[in-house]
Amino acid sequence: MQNLKTVLLLGILTGLFLVVGKLLGGQTGMVIAFFFAMAMNFFAYWYSDKMALRMYNAVEIPYEEAPWLHQMVEELARKAGIPKPRIYLAPIDIPNAFATGRDPEHAAVVVTSGILQILTPEELKGVLAHEIAHIKNRDILISSIAATIGGAISMLAEMAFWSNLFGGHDEEGGGIGGIIGSILLFILAPIAAMIIQMAVSRSREFAADETGARISGCPLCLARALQKLEQAAEQLAPVAAQEINPGTAHMMIINPLKGTSLASLFSTHPPTEERIRRLYEIAKEMGQI
């Protein structure tokens, strides 16, 4: 199923490149866009994780600086049956976390400065278990590719907009029609990006919650963490608008763009209340309530 989603997303990316290529340069532009799309697809597979890390200036945390954090991740990875992922710190105030990489052998978990300030060690362990569950369930490749696609859509739409606005329109693909088309593409690009990210099923968050809860052995720890992160996302909405790239919001454990932009209309995450309810059900099943 994940392979099918990956093929679907890459196919959509290729189609968007062809549309913009047509808008920018007619049939010749479409041919150039096709080869450019193939290069982007290659890049998305091999380097999208590095792109996500660079977006947030994330730096790898040495063992000596946080041995307790490395030991926590190592224990969770061992329980999940995967190699220990690399650990990165994103120096932003928004409390959040995400995982990235193309497979468990090339994975990383990222925590923000904000999340380290508001969660207890037990709650943080629940969050890290959730992210390791994404790695175990092999969700991270599709998430990284979706992040790359989201950024590519906006970039191409902007290219088409400015190209048609200030020249470069020929008889075949330009003129007033090209300008109107590029304006429409420019306006609709953020919406299209969010729809593509929504194609990454919401069910993967429920699955990661459940898998993570069983890995950590503490469903209620994750439930408490989600509640804190949800409250923080609402309180820090103006900050999130400045610090969070909309193209990567779907990768994070809680949607950080609560009511701050058009992205909030297309939530890529299930309702936090429902996630917490399900975690309480798991806790009951495990005899912890």
C-alpha positions as a LaTeX table, in Angstrom:
\begin{tabular}{lrrr}
\hline
Residue & $x$ (\AA) & $y$ (\AA) & $z$ (\AA) \\
\hline
Met1 & 0.00 & 0.00 & 0.00 \\
Gln2 & 2.82 & 2.44 & 0.86 \\
Asn3 & 4.50 & 1.68 & $-2.49$ \\
Leu4 & 1.23 & 2.49 & $-4.27$ \\
Lys5 & 0.97 & 5.82 & $-2.44$ \\
Thr6 & 4.55 & 6.65 & $-3.35$ \\
Val7 & 3.92 & 5.93 & $-7.04$ \\
Leu8 & 0.72 & 8.00 & $-6.92$ \\
Leu9 & 2.43 & 11.01 & $-5.36$ \\
Leu10 & 5.37 & 10.89 & $-7.75$ \\
Gly11 & 2.94 & 10.59 & $-10.65$ \\
Ile12 & 1.09 & 13.70 & $-9.47$ \\
Leu13 & 4.40 & 15.55 & $-9.17$ \\
Thr14 & 5.31 & 14.57 & $-12.74$ \\
Gly15 & 1.93 & 15.76 & $-13.99$ \\
Leu16 & 2.31 & 19.11 & $-12.27$ \\
Phe17 & 5.73 & 19.59 & $-13.81$ \\
Leu18 & 4.26 & 18.89 & $-17.24$ \\
Val19 & 1.43 & 21.38 & $-16.72$ \\
Val20 & 3.82 & 24.12 & $-15.63$ \\
Gly21 & 6.22 & 23.22 & $-18.43$ \\
Lys22 & 3.39 & 23.67 & $-20.93$ \\
Leu23 & 2.49 & 26.99 & $-19.34$ \\
Leu24 & 6.08 & 28.22 & $-19.42$ \\
Gly25 & 7.25 & 26.94 & $-22.81$ \\
Gly26 & 4.61 & 25.06 & $-24.77$ \\
Gln27 & 5.49 & 21.60 & $-26.09$ \\
Thr28 & 9.22 & 22.19 & $-25.66$ \\
Gly29 & 8.59 & 23.24 & $-22.09$ \\
Met30 & 6.68 & 20.03 & $-21.45$ \\
Val31 & 9.61 & 17.93 & $-22.67$ \\
Ile32 & 12.07 & 19.86 & $-20.52$ \\
Ala33 & 9.70 & 19.62 & $-17.55$ \\
Phe34 & 9.41 & 15.85 & $-18.01$ \\
Phe35 & 13.16 & 15.32 & $-17.66$ \\
Phe36 & 13.28 & 17.80 & $-14.81$ \\
Ala37 & 10.48 & 15.84 & $-13.11$ \\
Met38 & 12.46 & 12.62 & $-13.42$ \\
Ala39 & 15.37 & 14.33 & $-11.68$ \\
Met40 & 13.06 & 15.61 & $-8.94$ \\
Asn41 & 11.62 & 12.15 & $-8.43$ \\
Phe42 & 15.13 & 10.78 & $-7.99$ \\
Phe43 & 15.93 & 13.57 & $-5.58$ \\
Ala44 & 12.72 & 13.02 & $-3.60$ \\
Tyr45 & 13.60 & 9.38 & $-3.03$ \\
Trp46 & 17.23 & 9.83 & $-2.04$ \\
Tyr47 & 17.44 & 13.30 & $-0.52$ \\
Ser48 & 14.03 & 14.44 & 0.73 \\
Asp49 & 15.02 & 13.61 & 4.32 \\
Lys50 & 18.04 & 15.91 & 4.11 \\
Met51 & 15.83 & 18.63 & 2.67 \\
Ala52 & 13.42 & 18.36 & 5.61 \\
Leu53 & 16.32 & 18.60 & 8.07 \\
Arg54 & 17.73 & 21.67 & 6.32 \\
Met55 & 14.37 & 23.43 & 6.36 \\
Tyr56 & 14.61 & 23.61 & 10.15 \\
Asn57 & 18.40 & 23.92 & 10.48 \\
Ala58 & 18.28 & 20.66 & 12.41 \\
Val59 & 21.61 & 19.54 & 13.87 \\
Glu60 & 22.52 & 16.05 & 15.03 \\
Ile61 & 22.71 & 15.73 & 18.80 \\
Pro62 & 26.00 & 14.17 & 19.98 \\
Tyr63 & 25.75 & 11.41 & 22.56 \\
Glu64 & 27.81 & 13.43 & 25.02 \\
Glu65 & 25.30 & 16.31 & 25.03 \\
Ala66 & 22.23 & 14.20 & 25.83 \\
Pro67 & 23.11 & 10.62 & 26.81 \\
Trp68 & 19.69 & 10.16 & 28.42 \\
Leu69 & 17.98 & 11.00 & 25.12 \\
His70 & 20.20 & 8.61 & 23.14 \\
Gln71 & 19.57 & 5.84 & 25.66 \\
Met72 & 15.82 & 6.45 & 25.46 \\
Val73 & 15.80 & 6.27 & 21.65 \\
Glu74 & 18.07 & 3.22 & 21.66 \\
Glu75 & 15.76 & 1.38 & 24.06 \\
Leu76 & 12.66 & 2.19 & 21.99 \\
Ala77 & 14.37 & 1.21 & 18.75 \\
Arg78 & 15.43 & $-2.11$ & 20.25 \\
Lys79 & 11.85 & $-2.83$ & 21.35 \\
Ala80 & 10.62 & $-1.90$ & 17.87 \\
Gly81 & 13.18 & $-4.18$ & 16.25 \\
Ile82 & 14.81 & $-1.49$ & 14.10 \\
Pro83 & 18.26 & 0.15 & 14.05 \\
Lys84 & 18.66 & 3.17 & 16.30 \\
Pro85 & 17.79 & 6.27 & 14.25 \\
Arg86 & 19.92 & 9.41 & 14.31 \\
Ile87 & 18.66 & 12.14 & 16.64 \\
Tyr88 & 18.38 & 15.78 & 15.56 \\
Leu89 & 17.42 & 19.02 & 17.27 \\
Ala90 & 15.46 & 21.68 & 15.38 \\
Pro91 & 16.06 & 25.05 & 17.08 \\
Ile92 & 12.48 & 26.33 & 16.97 \\
Asp93 & 10.07 & 27.25 & 19.75 \\
Ile94 & 7.10 & 25.24 & 18.49 \\
Pro95 & 6.85 & 22.01 & 20.54 \\
Asn96 & 6.80 & 19.17 & 18.02 \\
Ala97 & 8.66 & 16.18 & 16.59 \\
Phe98 & 8.87 & 14.21 & 13.36 \\
Ala99 & 10.71 & 11.31 & 11.72 \\
Thr100 & 12.28 & 11.31 & 8.29 \\
Gly101 & 14.35 & 9.06 & 6.01 \\
Arg102 & 13.69 & 6.54 & 3.26 \\
Asp103 & 13.89 & 3.35 & 5.39 \\
Pro104 & 14.74 & 2.19 & 8.95 \\
Glu105 & 18.43 & 1.94 & 8.04 \\
His106 & 18.53 & 5.62 & 6.99 \\
Ala107 & 16.13 & 7.20 & 9.48 \\
Ala108 & 16.23 & 10.15 & 11.84 \\
Val109 & 13.99 & 11.50 & 14.56 \\
Val110 & 13.80 & 15.25 & 15.06 \\
Val111 & 12.73 & 17.03 & 18.24 \\
Thr112 & 12.29 & 20.78 & 18.55 \\
Ser113 & 13.70 & 22.96 & 21.30 \\
Gly114 & 10.12 & 23.68 & 22.35 \\
Ile115 & 9.14 & 20.08 & 22.95 \\
Leu116 & 12.10 & 19.49 & 25.24 \\
Gln117 & 10.90 & 22.36 & 27.42 \\
Ile118 & 7.28 & 21.35 & 28.01 \\
Leu119 & 7.22 & 17.53 & 28.18 \\
Thr120 & 8.26 & 15.27 & 31.03 \\
Pro121 & 10.74 & 12.48 & 30.17 \\
Glu122 & 7.88 & 9.96 & 30.21 \\
Glu123 & 5.78 & 12.07 & 27.84 \\
Leu124 & 8.76 & 12.64 & 25.55 \\
Lys125 & 9.33 & 8.89 & 25.50 \\
Gly126 & 5.76 & 8.45 & 24.30 \\
Val127 & 6.34 & 10.94 & 21.49 \\
Leu128 & 9.61 & 9.32 & 20.45 \\
Ala129 & 7.92 & 5.91 & 20.45 \\
His130 & 5.29 & 7.34 & 18.08 \\
Glu131 & 8.00 & 8.57 & 15.70 \\
Ile132 & 9.88 & 5.28 & 15.89 \\
Ala133 & 6.57 & 3.57 & 15.08 \\
His134 & 6.44 & 5.63 & 11.88 \\
Ile135 & 9.91 & 4.33 & 11.05 \\
Lys136 & 8.94 & 0.75 & 11.90 \\
Asn137 & 5.74 & 1.04 & 9.84 \\
Arg138 & 7.78 & 2.56 & 6.96 \\
Asp139 & 5.68 & 5.71 & 6.81 \\
Ile140 & 8.62 & 8.07 & 6.65 \\
Leu141 & 9.51 & 7.75 & 2.96 \\
Ile142 & 6.03 & 8.70 & 1.82 \\
Ser143 & 6.03 & 11.61 & 4.30 \\
Ser144 & 9.39 & 12.91 & 3.08 \\
Ile145 & 8.32 & 12.65 & $-0.55$ \\
Ala146 & 5.07 & 14.47 & 0.22 \\
Ala147 & 7.09 & 17.27 & 1.85 \\
Thr148 & 9.25 & 17.56 & $-1.26$ \\
Ile149 & 6.21 & 17.59 & $-3.52$ \\
Gly150 & 4.50 & 20.26 & $-1.43$ \\
Gly151 & 7.51 & 22.55 & $-1.80$ \\
Ala152 & 7.91 & 21.74 & $-5.50$ \\
Ile153 & 4.32 & 22.65 & $-6.30$ \\
Ser154 & 4.64 & 26.10 & $-4.76$ \\
Met155 & 8.04 & 26.66 & $-6.39$ \\
Leu156 & 6.80 & 25.75 & $-9.86$ \\
Ala157 & 3.64 & 27.80 & $-9.51$ \\
Glu158 & 5.69 & 30.84 & $-8.54$ \\
Met159 & 8.02 & 30.28 & $-11.49$ \\
Ala160 & 5.07 & 30.16 & $-13.87$ \\
Phe161 & 3.49 & 33.23 & $-12.32$ \\
Trp162 & 6.54 & 35.48 & $-12.59$ \\
Ser163 & 7.57 & 34.13 & $-15.99$ \\
Asn164 & 4.21 & 34.94 & $-17.54$ \\
Leu165 & 3.85 & 38.22 & $-15.70$ \\
Phe166 & 7.17 & 39.70 & $-16.85$ \\
Gly167 & 7.62 & 38.04 & $-20.22$ \\
Gly168 & 8.65 & 34.77 & $-21.75$ \\
His169 & 5.17 & 33.94 & $-23.05$ \\
Asp170 & 5.13 & 32.77 & $-26.61$ \\
Glu171 & 2.31 & 32.21 & $-29.05$ \\
Glu172 & 1.91 & 28.57 & $-28.09$ \\
Gly173 & 1.83 & 28.70 & $-24.32$ \\
Gly174 & 1.67 & 32.33 & $-23.26$ \\
Gly175 & $-0.25$ & 35.55 & $-23.73$ \\
Ile176 & $-3.25$ & 36.50 & $-21.63$ \\
Gly177 & $-4.30$ & 32.86 & $-21.33$ \\
Gly178 & $-0.91$ & 31.92 & $-19.98$ \\
Ile179 & $-0.98$ & 34.78 & $-17.47$ \\
Ile180 & $-4.44$ & 33.82 & $-16.25$ \\
Gly181 & $-3.42$ & 30.18 & $-16.02$ \\
Ser182 & $-0.30$ & 31.01 & $-14.04$ \\
Ile183 & $-2.29$ & 33.24 & $-11.65$ \\
Leu184 & $-4.78$ & 30.43 & $-11.05$ \\
Leu185 & $-1.93$ & 27.98 & $-10.51$ \\
Phe186 & $-0.24$ & 30.42 & $-8.13$ \\
Ile187 & $-3.43$ & 30.79 & $-6.06$ \\
Leu188 & $-4.36$ & 27.11 & $-6.07$ \\
Ala189 & $-0.86$ & 25.74 & $-5.47$ \\
Pro190 & $-1.03$ & 25.78 & $-1.65$ \\
Ile191 & $-4.42$ & 24.03 & $-1.79$ \\
Ala192 & $-3.08$ & 21.41 & $-4.19$ \\
Ala193 & $-0.08$ & 20.84 & $-1.93$ \\
Met194 & $-2.31$ & 20.23 & 1.07 \\
Ile195 & $-4.57$ & 17.86 & $-0.88$ \\
Ile196 & $-1.55$ & 15.83 & $-1.92$ \\
Gln197 & $-0.39$ & 15.65 & 1.68 \\
Met198 & $-3.87$ & 14.56 & 2.73 \\
Ala199 & $-3.41$ & 11.64 & 0.33 \\
Val200 & $-0.99$ & 10.36 & 2.94 \\
Ser201 & $-3.69$ & 8.60 & 4.90 \\
Arg202 & $-4.72$ & 9.92 & 8.30 \\
Ser203 & $-4.88$ & 6.31 & 9.40 \\
Arg204 & $-1.07$ & 6.21 & 9.59 \\
Glu205 & $-1.24$ & 8.53 & 12.62 \\
Phe206 & $-3.65$ & 6.20 & 14.41 \\
Ala207 & $-1.43$ & 3.25 & 13.55 \\
Ala208 & 1.68 & 5.05 & 14.80 \\
Asp209 & $-0.11$ & 5.99 & 18.02 \\
Glu210 & $-1.04$ & 2.38 & 18.67 \\
Thr211 & 2.33 & 0.93 & 17.68 \\
Gly212 & 4.16 & 3.61 & 19.66 \\
Ala213 & 2.00 & 3.06 & 22.72 \\
Arg214 & 2.84 & $-0.65$ & 22.72 \\
Ile215 & 6.54 & 0.02 & 22.12 \\
Ser216 & 6.77 & 2.44 & 25.05 \\
Gly217 & 4.35 & 0.47 & 27.21 \\
Cys218 & 2.65 & 3.71 & 28.28 \\
Pro219 & $-0.31$ & 4.81 & 26.14 \\
Leu220 & $-1.25$ & 7.45 & 28.70 \\
Cys221 & 2.18 & 9.08 & 28.43 \\
Leu222 & 1.58 & 9.69 & 24.74 \\
Ala223 & $-1.99$ & 10.82 & 25.44 \\
Arg224 & $-0.76$ & 13.44 & 27.92 \\
Ala225 & 1.92 & 14.55 & 25.48 \\
Leu226 & $-0.61$ & 14.98 & 22.66 \\
Gln227 & $-2.84$ & 17.07 & 24.90 \\
Lys228 & 0.06 & 19.38 & 25.83 \\
Leu229 & 1.22 & 19.67 & 22.23 \\
Glu230 & $-2.31$ & 20.44 & 21.03 \\
Gln231 & $-2.66$ & 23.24 & 23.58 \\
Ala232 & 0.75 & 24.63 & 22.68 \\
Ala233 & $-0.11$ & 24.60 & 18.96 \\
Glu234 & $-3.21$ & 26.69 & 19.64 \\
Gln235 & $-1.40$ & 29.14 & 21.91 \\
Leu236 & 1.61 & 29.56 & 19.62 \\
Ala237 & $-0.27$ & 29.79 & 16.32 \\
Pro238 & 1.32 & 33.15 & 15.31 \\
Val239 & 4.80 & 31.77 & 16.01 \\
Ala240 & 4.06 & 28.61 & 14.02 \\
Ala241 & 3.13 & 30.71 & 10.99 \\
Gln242 & 6.69 & 32.05 & 10.98 \\
Glu243 & 8.64 & 28.94 & 11.98 \\
Ile244 & 6.83 & 26.07 & 10.25 \\
Asn245 & 7.03 & 25.28 & 6.54 \\
Pro246 & 3.49 & 24.26 & 5.46 \\
Gly247 & 5.00 & 21.62 & 3.18 \\
Thr248 & 6.28 & 19.69 & 6.21 \\
Ala249 & 3.41 & 20.18 & 8.65 \\
His250 & 1.98 & 16.74 & 7.82 \\
Met251 & 5.20 & 15.08 & 9.03 \\
Met252 & 4.84 & 16.32 & 12.59 \\
Ile253 & 3.13 & 14.53 & 15.44 \\
Ile254 & 0.65 & 17.39 & 15.90 \\
Asn255 & $-0.44$ & 19.77 & 13.15 \\
Pro256 & 1.35 & 22.99 & 14.16 \\
Leu257 & $-0.65$ & 25.25 & 11.82 \\
Lys258 & $-3.80$ & 25.59 & 13.87 \\
Gly259 & $-5.87$ & 28.34 & 12.29 \\
Thr260 & $-2.83$ & 30.18 & 10.99 \\
Ser261 & $-3.28$ & 29.69 & 7.25 \\
Leu262 & $-5.18$ & 27.98 & 4.50 \\
Ala263 & $-3.41$ & 24.79 & 5.59 \\
Ser264 & $-5.64$ & 24.59 & 8.65 \\
Leu265 & $-8.64$ & 23.94 & 6.37 \\
Phe266 & $-7.06$ & 20.71 & 5.14 \\
Ser267 & $-5.84$ & 18.96 & 8.28 \\
Thr268 & $-3.54$ & 16.05 & 7.57 \\
His269 & $-3.96$ & 14.82 & 11.14 \\
Pro270 & $-6.91$ & 13.09 & 12.81 \\
Pro271 & $-8.62$ & 15.04 & 15.62 \\
Thr272 & $-6.37$ & 14.97 & 18.67 \\
Glu273 & $-9.37$ & 14.21 & 20.90 \\
Glu274 & $-10.00$ & 11.01 & 18.95 \\
Arg275 & $-6.35$ & 10.02 & 19.13 \\
Ile276 & $-6.37$ & 10.49 & 22.90 \\
Arg277 & $-9.60$ & 8.50 & 23.24 \\
Arg278 & $-8.09$ & 5.59 & 21.35 \\
Leu279 & $-4.97$ & 5.70 & 23.51 \\
Tyr280 & $-7.13$ & 5.46 & 26.62 \\
Glu281 & $-8.80$ & 2.41 & 25.09 \\
Ile282 & $-5.36$ & 0.84 & 24.56 \\
Ala283 & $-4.47$ & 1.65 & 28.17 \\
Lys284 & $-7.62$ & $-0.11$ & 29.33 \\
Glu285 & $-6.76$ & $-3.10$ & 27.19 \\
Met286 & $-3.29$ & $-3.18$ & 28.77 \\
Gly287 & $-4.82$ & $-3.03$ & 32.25 \\
Gln288 & $-3.41$ & 0.41 & 33.06 \\
Ile289 & $-6.83$ & 1.96 & 33.80 \\
\hline
\end{tabular}
